[in-house]
Amino acid sequence: MSLAGKRAVVTGGGRGIGRAVCLALAAAGADVLVNYSGSANAAEAVAANCRALGVRAVTCRADVSDAAQANELIAAAIQQLGGVDILVNNAGITRDGLLLRMSDADFEAVLAVNLAGAFHCMRAACRPMMKQRFGRIINISSVVGLRGNAGQANYAASKAGLIGMSKSVAKELAGRGITVNCVAPGFIRTAMTDALAEPVREKLLGEIPAARLGEAEEVAAAVAFFADEAAGYLTGQVLCVDGGMAM
């Protein structure tokens, strides 16, 4: 697999799955723009790690829930990297709570970042991709978008919506050499899951046929697969990286 000469934008690239995606794309030879909305230091650390792999890497602060900032993000990629070939919509937030207790603000905030944010970035990126008749858009959904999860009505709605939106946009852009696919992670090992009490952890593992949590690098490998030119005949697909949870 080689992404040499390709230019990638990864939203929410400063930590977790986004960080792993940036490093995987860089390892395959792609130049990377690391987007962040919070910690500039974390994003710059990821960019530095990417540069150590021999590619160009820059950072850009943007809140993708704001359409104007999403437009500026794609413009920054074009200005600093010379274009955008790969867009990974990874930025996401949670505001968990049971339906009866969930505020309008918590519902709307999650959809604004997770769903509208991806929409804003796809809309901004598709025009330059159409001109060059090549593009790879990979949206990070979730197993929760496929099977639901109590206390996450807002998150599940955003991730399920991402799948439907991806399939629709895939149909619009397929004739221009642009693919749109989703990667749906299951429970991935993070600092948060490492801190879970043992009974909670055991219950969680009981729901996973593979009997283990996933690694961020395993999700990143799926993203890199969709980004490759060899995946040009795959579009509108959902690849679950979940240890079998969504079967």
C-alpha positions as YAML, in Angstrom:
chain: A
units: angstrom
residues:
- id: 1
  name: MET
  ca: [0.00, 0.00, 0.00]
- id: 2
  name: SER
  ca: [1.37, 3.39, -0.98]
- id: 3
  name: LEU
  ca: [-0.17, 6.81, -0.50]
- id: 4
  name: ALA
  ca: [2.93, 8.66, -1.69]
- id: 5
  name: GLY
  ca: [2.05, 12.07, -3.08]
- id: 6
  name: LYS
  ca: [-1.43, 12.09, -1.56]
- id: 7
  name: ARG
  ca: [-2.61, 14.89, 0.76]
- id: 8
  name: ALA
  ca: [-4.82, 13.98, 3.73]
- id: 9
  name: VAL
  ca: [-6.96, 15.97, 6.14]
- id: 10
  name: VAL
  ca: [-7.84, 14.24, 9.42]
- id: 11
  name: THR
  ca: [-10.33, 15.97, 11.67]
- id: 12
  name: GLY
  ca: [-9.85, 15.45, 15.38]
- id: 13
  name: GLY
  ca: [-6.37, 14.17, 14.61]
- id: 14
  name: GLY
  ca: [-4.64, 15.10, 17.84]
- id: 15
  name: ARG
  ca: [-5.50, 12.07, 19.93]
- id: 16
  name: GLY
  ca: [-6.96, 8.57, 20.04]
- id: 17
  name: ILE
  ca: [-8.18, 7.12, 16.77]
- id: 18
  name: GLY
  ca: [-7.44, 10.37, 14.92]
- id: 19
  name: ARG
  ca: [-3.81, 10.26, 16.01]
- id: 20
  name: ALA
  ca: [-3.48, 6.63, 14.90]
- id: 21
  name: VAL
  ca: [-5.05, 7.51, 11.53]
- id: 22
  name: CYS
  ca: [-2.60, 10.37, 10.97]
- id: 23
  name: LEU
  ca: [0.35, 8.11, 11.70]
- id: 24
  name: ALA
  ca: [-0.96, 5.28, 9.50]
- id: 25
  name: LEU
  ca: [-1.50, 7.59, 6.54]
- id: 26
  name: ALA
  ca: [1.92, 9.17, 7.05]
- id: 27
  name: ALA
  ca: [3.55, 5.75, 7.27]
- id: 28
  name: ALA
  ca: [2.00, 4.94, 3.89]
- id: 29
  name: GLY
  ca: [3.52, 8.12, 2.44]
- id: 30
  name: ALA
  ca: [0.70, 10.69, 2.62]
- id: 31
  name: ASP
  ca: [1.22, 14.28, 3.68]
- id: 32
  name: VAL
  ca: [-1.11, 15.08, 6.57]
- id: 33
  name: LEU
  ca: [-3.00, 18.05, 7.95]
- id: 34
  name: VAL
  ca: [-3.80, 17.37, 11.60]
- id: 35
  name: ASN
  ca: [-6.98, 19.19, 12.57]
- id: 36
  name: TYR
  ca: [-7.79, 19.98, 16.19]
- id: 37
  name: SER
  ca: [-10.20, 22.15, 18.14]
- id: 38
  name: GLY
  ca: [-8.67, 21.87, 21.61]
- id: 39
  name: SER
  ca: [-5.03, 21.06, 22.28]
- id: 40
  name: ALA
  ca: [-2.57, 22.62, 19.85]
- id: 41
  name: ASN
  ca: [0.30, 20.86, 21.63]
- id: 42
  name: ALA
  ca: [-1.20, 17.41, 21.08]
- id: 43
  name: ALA
  ca: [-1.82, 18.12, 17.40]
- id: 44
  name: GLU
  ca: [1.70, 19.44, 16.89]
- id: 45
  name: ALA
  ca: [3.12, 16.34, 18.57]
- id: 46
  name: VAL
  ca: [1.22, 14.16, 16.09]
- id: 47
  name: ALA
  ca: [2.44, 16.31, 13.19]
- id: 48
  name: ALA
  ca: [6.00, 15.99, 14.43]
- id: 49
  name: ASN
  ca: [5.65, 12.21, 14.58]
- id: 50
  name: CYS
  ca: [4.33, 12.25, 11.01]
- id: 51
  name: ARG
  ca: [7.24, 14.39, 9.82]
- id: 52
  name: ALA
  ca: [9.61, 11.90, 11.41]
- id: 53
  name: LEU
  ca: [8.18, 9.37, 8.93]
- id: 54
  name: GLY
  ca: [9.40, 11.53, 6.06]
- id: 55
  name: VAL
  ca: [6.23, 13.34, 4.99]
- id: 56
  name: ARG
  ca: [4.95, 16.88, 5.26]
- id: 57
  name: ALA
  ca: [2.63, 17.46, 8.19]
- id: 58
  name: VAL
  ca: [0.93, 20.62, 9.44]
- id: 59
  name: THR
  ca: [-1.76, 21.48, 11.96]
- id: 60
  name: CYS
  ca: [-4.89, 23.58, 11.70]
- id: 61
  name: ARG
  ca: [-7.33, 24.61, 14.40]
- id: 62
  name: ALA
  ca: [-10.96, 24.48, 13.30]
- id: 63
  name: ASP
  ca: [-14.29, 23.68, 14.90]
- id: 64
  name: VAL
  ca: [-15.88, 21.65, 12.13]
- id: 65
  name: SER
  ca: [-19.38, 22.21, 13.52]
- id: 66
  name: ASP
  ca: [-19.00, 25.72, 12.11]
- id: 67
  name: ALA
  ca: [-19.31, 25.69, 8.31]
- id: 68
  name: ALA
  ca: [-17.03, 28.69, 7.83]
- id: 69
  name: GLN
  ca: [-14.25, 27.06, 9.86]
- id: 70
  name: ALA
  ca: [-14.65, 23.80, 7.97]
- id: 71
  name: ASN
  ca: [-14.25, 25.72, 4.72]
- id: 72
  name: GLU
  ca: [-11.12, 27.37, 6.11]
- id: 73
  name: LEU
  ca: [-9.75, 23.97, 7.10]
- id: 74
  name: ILE
  ca: [-9.96, 22.63, 3.55]
- id: 75
  name: ALA
  ca: [-8.58, 25.91, 2.21]
- id: 76
  name: ALA
  ca: [-5.62, 25.54, 4.59]
- id: 77
  name: ALA
  ca: [-4.92, 22.04, 3.24]
- id: 78
  name: ILE
  ca: [-4.94, 23.35, -0.32]
- id: 79
  name: GLN
  ca: [-2.68, 26.25, 0.59]
- id: 80
  name: GLN
  ca: [-0.19, 24.35, 2.75]
- id: 81
  name: LEU
  ca: [-0.18, 20.90, 1.16]
- id: 82
  name: GLY
  ca: [-1.19, 21.80, -2.38]
- id: 83
  name: GLY
  ca: [-4.53, 20.01, -2.35]
- id: 84
  name: VAL
  ca: [-6.66, 17.42, -0.63]
- id: 85
  name: ASP
  ca: [-6.97, 13.82, -1.81]
- id: 86
  name: ILE
  ca: [-8.08, 12.12, 1.40]
- id: 87
  name: LEU
  ca: [-10.56, 13.41, 3.98]
- id: 88
  name: VAL
  ca: [-11.06, 11.51, 7.22]
- id: 89
  name: ASN
  ca: [-13.98, 12.81, 9.27]
- id: 90
  name: ASN
  ca: [-13.02, 11.62, 12.73]
- id: 91
  name: ALA
  ca: [-13.88, 14.58, 14.97]
- id: 92
  name: GLY
  ca: [-16.51, 13.61, 17.49]
- id: 93
  name: ILE
  ca: [-17.84, 14.30, 20.95]
- id: 94
  name: THR
  ca: [-20.16, 12.60, 23.44]
- id: 95
  name: ARG
  ca: [-22.72, 14.07, 25.81]
- id: 96
  name: ASP
  ca: [-24.18, 10.90, 27.29]
- id: 97
  name: GLY
  ca: [-27.43, 10.74, 29.23]
- id: 98
  name: LEU
  ca: [-30.73, 8.91, 29.35]
- id: 99
  name: LEU
  ca: [-33.43, 10.25, 27.06]
- id: 100
  name: LEU
  ca: [-35.57, 11.69, 29.86]
- id: 101
  name: ARG
  ca: [-32.62, 13.65, 31.22]
- id: 102
  name: MET
  ca: [-30.92, 14.66, 27.99]
- id: 103
  name: SER
  ca: [-31.03, 18.39, 27.32]
- id: 104
  name: ASP
  ca: [-31.66, 19.92, 23.92]
- id: 105
  name: ALA
  ca: [-28.19, 21.44, 24.10]
- id: 106
  name: ASP
  ca: [-26.51, 18.05, 24.65]
- id: 107
  name: PHE
  ca: [-28.46, 16.46, 21.80]
- id: 108
  name: GLU
  ca: [-27.75, 19.29, 19.40]
- id: 109
  name: ALA
  ca: [-24.05, 19.63, 20.30]
- id: 110
  name: VAL
  ca: [-23.32, 16.00, 19.44]
- id: 111
  name: LEU
  ca: [-25.10, 16.16, 16.10]
- id: 112
  name: ALA
  ca: [-23.43, 19.49, 15.31]
- id: 113
  name: VAL
  ca: [-19.92, 18.08, 15.61]
- id: 114
  name: ASN
  ca: [-20.34, 14.42, 14.67]
- id: 115
  name: LEU
  ca: [-22.82, 14.74, 11.80]
- id: 116
  name: ALA
  ca: [-22.97, 18.35, 10.62]
- id: 117
  name: GLY
  ca: [-19.19, 18.62, 11.00]
- id: 118
  name: ALA
  ca: [-18.66, 15.77, 8.55]
- id: 119
  name: PHE
  ca: [-21.20, 17.33, 6.19]
- id: 120
  name: HIS
  ca: [-19.41, 20.68, 6.27]
- id: 121
  name: CYS
  ca: [-16.02, 19.11, 5.55]
- id: 122
  name: MET
  ca: [-17.30, 16.85, 2.77]
- id: 123
  name: ARG
  ca: [-19.05, 19.75, 1.08]
- id: 124
  name: ALA
  ca: [-15.89, 21.86, 1.24]
- id: 125
  name: ALA
  ca: [-13.60, 19.06, 0.03]
- id: 126
  name: CYS
  ca: [-15.72, 17.62, -2.75]
- id: 127
  name: ARG
  ca: [-15.25, 20.55, -5.15]
- id: 128
  name: PRO
  ca: [-11.42, 20.30, -5.37]
- id: 129
  name: MET
  ca: [-11.73, 16.50, -5.42]
- id: 130
  name: MET
  ca: [-14.19, 16.70, -8.33]
- id: 131
  name: LYS
  ca: [-11.83, 18.95, -10.28]
- id: 132
  name: GLN
  ca: [-8.98, 16.46, -9.92]
- id: 133
  name: ARG
  ca: [-11.37, 13.51, -10.43]
- id: 134
  name: PHE
  ca: [-9.97, 11.71, -7.41]
- id: 135
  name: GLY
  ca: [-10.89, 11.61, -3.76]
- id: 136
  name: ARG
  ca: [-11.15, 9.32, -0.79]
- id: 137
  name: ILE
  ca: [-13.59, 10.29, 1.96]
- id: 138
  name: ILE
  ca: [-13.64, 8.07, 5.04]
- id: 139
  name: ASN
  ca: [-16.13, 8.82, 7.80]
- id: 140
  name: ILE
  ca: [-15.63, 7.38, 11.27]
- id: 141
  name: SER
  ca: [-18.99, 6.04, 12.41]
- id: 142
  name: SER
  ca: [-19.44, 3.60, 15.31]
- id: 143
  name: VAL
  ca: [-20.90, 0.23, 16.19]
- id: 144
  name: VAL
  ca: [-23.30, 2.31, 18.32]
- id: 145
  name: GLY
  ca: [-24.74, 3.72, 15.11]
- id: 146
  name: LEU
  ca: [-25.60, 0.18, 14.01]
- id: 147
  name: ARG
  ca: [-26.92, -1.35, 17.23]
- id: 148
  name: GLY
  ca: [-27.68, 1.55, 19.58]
- id: 149
  name: ASN
  ca: [-26.58, 1.98, 23.16]
- id: 150
  name: ALA
  ca: [-28.59, 3.03, 26.19]
- id: 151
  name: GLY
  ca: [-27.70, 6.53, 27.30]
- id: 152
  name: GLN
  ca: [-26.36, 7.52, 23.89]
- id: 153
  name: ALA
  ca: [-29.41, 8.44, 21.82]
- id: 154
  name: ASN
  ca: [-27.65, 11.55, 20.53]
- id: 155
  name: TYR
  ca: [-24.38, 9.77, 19.72]
- id: 156
  name: ALA
  ca: [-26.15, 6.82, 18.08]
- id: 157
  name: ALA
  ca: [-28.26, 9.19, 15.99]
- id: 158
  name: SER
  ca: [-25.17, 11.06, 14.81]
- id: 159
  name: LYS
  ca: [-23.27, 7.90, 13.90]
- id: 160
  name: ALA
  ca: [-26.23, 6.23, 12.18]
- id: 161
  name: GLY
  ca: [-26.86, 9.46, 10.30]
- id: 162
  name: LEU
  ca: [-23.24, 9.47, 9.19]
- id: 163
  name: ILE
  ca: [-23.75, 6.10, 7.52]
- id: 164
  name: GLY
  ca: [-26.85, 7.23, 5.64]
- id: 165
  name: MET
  ca: [-25.22, 10.48, 4.61]
- id: 166
  name: SER
  ca: [-22.11, 8.65, 3.41]
- id: 167
  name: LYS
  ca: [-24.14, 6.31, 1.22]
- id: 168
  name: SER
  ca: [-26.03, 9.23, -0.31]
- id: 169
  name: VAL
  ca: [-22.88, 11.24, -1.02]
- id: 170
  name: ALA
  ca: [-21.18, 8.12, -2.38]
- id: 171
  name: LYS
  ca: [-23.88, 7.88, -5.03]
- id: 172
  name: GLU
  ca: [-23.46, 11.56, -5.92]
- id: 173
  name: LEU
  ca: [-19.67, 11.45, -6.29]
- id: 174
  name: ALA
  ca: [-18.89, 7.96, -7.62]
- id: 175
  name: GLY
  ca: [-18.83, 9.11, -11.23]
- id: 176
  name: ARG
  ca: [-16.11, 11.66, -10.42]
- id: 177
  name: GLY
  ca: [-13.62, 9.16, -9.06]
- id: 178
  name: ILE
  ca: [-14.46, 9.92, -5.43]
- id: 179
  name: THR
  ca: [-15.29, 7.17, -2.96]
- id: 180
  name: VAL
  ca: [-17.12, 7.66, 0.33]
- id: 181
  name: ASN
  ca: [-16.94, 4.93, 2.94]
- id: 182
  name: CYS
  ca: [-17.41, 4.45, 6.68]
- id: 183
  name: VAL
  ca: [-15.34, 2.71, 9.30]
- id: 184
  name: ALA
  ca: [-17.39, 1.72, 12.34]
- id: 185
  name: PRO
  ca: [-15.21, 1.03, 15.38]
- id: 186
  name: GLY
  ca: [-16.44, -1.00, 18.30]
- id: 187
  name: PHE
  ca: [-15.00, -0.60, 21.78]
- id: 188
  name: ILE
  ca: [-11.43, 0.60, 21.33]
- id: 189
  name: ARG
  ca: [-8.82, 0.61, 24.09]
- id: 190
  name: THR
  ca: [-8.32, 4.12, 25.42]
- id: 191
  name: ALA
  ca: [-7.35, 5.75, 28.69]
- id: 192
  name: MET
  ca: [-11.07, 5.78, 29.53]
- id: 193
  name: THR
  ca: [-11.56, 2.03, 29.01]
- id: 194
  name: ASP
  ca: [-8.30, 1.28, 30.83]
- id: 195
  name: ALA
  ca: [-9.78, 3.02, 33.88]
- id: 196
  name: LEU
  ca: [-12.96, 0.92, 33.95]
- id: 197
  name: ALA
  ca: [-13.65, -1.16, 37.04]
- id: 198
  name: GLU
  ca: [-13.01, -4.86, 36.48]
- id: 199
  name: PRO
  ca: [-16.70, -5.94, 36.68]
- id: 200
  name: VAL
  ca: [-17.63, -3.30, 34.10]
- id: 201
  name: ARG
  ca: [-14.73, -4.34, 31.90]
- id: 202
  name: GLU
  ca: [-15.73, -8.02, 32.10]
- id: 203
  name: LYS
  ca: [-19.33, -7.20, 31.15]
- id: 204
  name: LEU
  ca: [-18.08, -5.17, 28.21]
- id: 205
  name: LEU
  ca: [-15.80, -7.96, 27.00]
- id: 206
  name: GLY
  ca: [-18.73, -10.38, 27.24]
- id: 207
  name: GLU
  ca: [-20.46, -8.48, 24.44]
- id: 208
  name: ILE
  ca: [-17.47, -8.81, 22.10]
- id: 209
  name: PRO
  ca: [-17.07, -12.16, 20.28]
- id: 210
  name: ALA
  ca: [-13.34, -11.54, 19.94]
- id: 211
  name: ALA
  ca: [-13.21, -11.17, 23.75]
- id: 212
  name: ARG
  ca: [-10.90, -8.16, 23.69]
- id: 213
  name: LEU
  ca: [-10.97, -4.44, 23.07]
- id: 214
  name: GLY
  ca: [-9.75, -3.11, 19.76]
- id: 215
  name: GLU
  ca: [-6.69, -0.97, 19.21]
- id: 216
  name: ALA
  ca: [-6.74, 2.46, 17.59]
- id: 217
  name: GLU
  ca: [-4.14, 1.20, 15.10]
- id: 218
  name: GLU
  ca: [-6.59, -1.47, 13.91]
- id: 219
  name: VAL
  ca: [-9.13, 1.22, 13.07]
- id: 220
  name: ALA
  ca: [-6.43, 3.25, 11.36]
- id: 221
  name: ALA
  ca: [-5.49, 0.27, 9.19]
- id: 222
  name: ALA
  ca: [-9.07, 0.10, 7.90]
- id: 223
  name: VAL
  ca: [-8.98, 3.83, 7.11]
- id: 224
  name: ALA
  ca: [-5.70, 3.46, 5.24]
- id: 225
  name: PHE
  ca: [-7.20, 0.59, 3.23]
- id: 226
  name: PHE
  ca: [-10.13, 2.74, 2.08]
- id: 227
  name: ALA
  ca: [-7.71, 5.61, 1.28]
- id: 228
  name: ASP
  ca: [-5.60, 3.52, -1.09]
- id: 229
  name: GLU
  ca: [-6.02, 3.78, -4.86]
- id: 230
  name: ALA
  ca: [-6.60, 0.02, -4.93]
- id: 231
  name: ALA
  ca: [-9.90, 0.58, -3.07]
- id: 232
  name: GLY
  ca: [-11.29, 2.68, -5.92]
- id: 233
  name: TYR
  ca: [-14.15, 0.27, -6.65]
- id: 234
  name: LEU
  ca: [-15.38, 0.29, -3.04]
- id: 235
  name: THR
  ca: [-17.84, 3.03, -2.15]
- id: 236
  name: GLY
  ca: [-20.83, 3.42, 0.13]
- id: 237
  name: GLN
  ca: [-19.54, 0.65, 2.38]
- id: 238
  name: VAL
  ca: [-19.38, 0.26, 6.17]
- id: 239
  name: LEU
  ca: [-16.41, -1.67, 7.55]
- id: 240
  name: CYS
  ca: [-16.92, -2.67, 11.17]
- id: 241
  name: VAL
  ca: [-13.75, -2.89, 13.25]
- id: 242
  name: ASP
  ca: [-15.50, -4.23, 16.32]
- id: 243
  name: GLY
  ca: [-14.40, -7.77, 17.11]
- id: 244
  name: GLY
  ca: [-17.71, -9.09, 15.81]
- id: 245
  name: MET
  ca: [-20.10, -6.99, 17.89]
- id: 246
  name: ALA
  ca: [-22.29, -5.93, 14.96]
- id: 247
  name: MET
  ca: [-22.74, -9.41, 13.50]
...
